[in-house]
Amino acid sequence: NLLQKFNLKDKRYILYFGRINWKKRIEILIDAFNEFIKNNKDFYLVIAGSPDKDYFLKLEEKINSLKLNKKVFLIGETITGELKLALYQNAYCFVLPSISENFGYVVLEALASKIPVIISEGVGLKELVDKYNAGLILKRENYDDLVKDIVLNLEKLKNENFRNELIFNGNKLLENEFDNKILAEKTISFYKEIL
């Protein structure tokens, strides 16, 4: 019922969650979504997070110019708690096309919510996602090539077996790298080395 707030109940949607800032390259995701829905009309796009005003307005203009007002939900607010969890858990996938991310905590949240992730090479967690084959990594840098790459990866995720494999591998990544016990052992080992 939390999804009713944004009229997302029973909708298949691609999710971007995080700061709405130019470094995130969300305009590339919007263009990719515009291409993807030509053959996948039942999909929606959700862009949610705290907005940088000028960039947010540019995204609104882009959505209007592409006539995507009824297909793209641009939610410029900080979302927490159960609603945040519901947004993740009900998404088709999570996409983060950032220029750079020191870490990419939102990627861990998506993996923990058992949804596939598509991330750029600039995301700090890229090495682990690649190591565990836990998501799809955008290999291109050119704008048009990135758009095509996102569309291609969204199409790949329509294969249920492939989706399930990525989700399974995402769980392995979390268990092996971010389990509390393992993190505690790494921290203790780090301090012992210093002493």
Salt bridges, closest charged atoms under 4 A:
ASP31 OD2 - LYS62 NZ 3.17
GLU35 OE2 - LYS38 NZ 2.85
ASP42 OD2 - ARG12 NH1 3.08
ASP52 OD2 - ARG19 NH1 3.75
GLU77 OE2 - LYS5 NZ 3.52
GLU101 OE2 - LYS24 NZ 2.43
GLU109 OE2 - LYS84 NZ 2.89
GLU121 OE2 - LYS126 NZ 3.76
GLU121 OE2 - LYS139 NZ 3.87
GLU127 OE2 - LYS126 NZ 3.44
GLU141 OE1 - ARG25 NH1 3.43
GLU155 OE1 - LYS158 NZ 2.88
GLU175 OE1 - LYS172 NZ 3.58
GLU177 OE2 - LYS131 NZ 3.45
GLU177 OE1 - LYS186 NZ 3.36
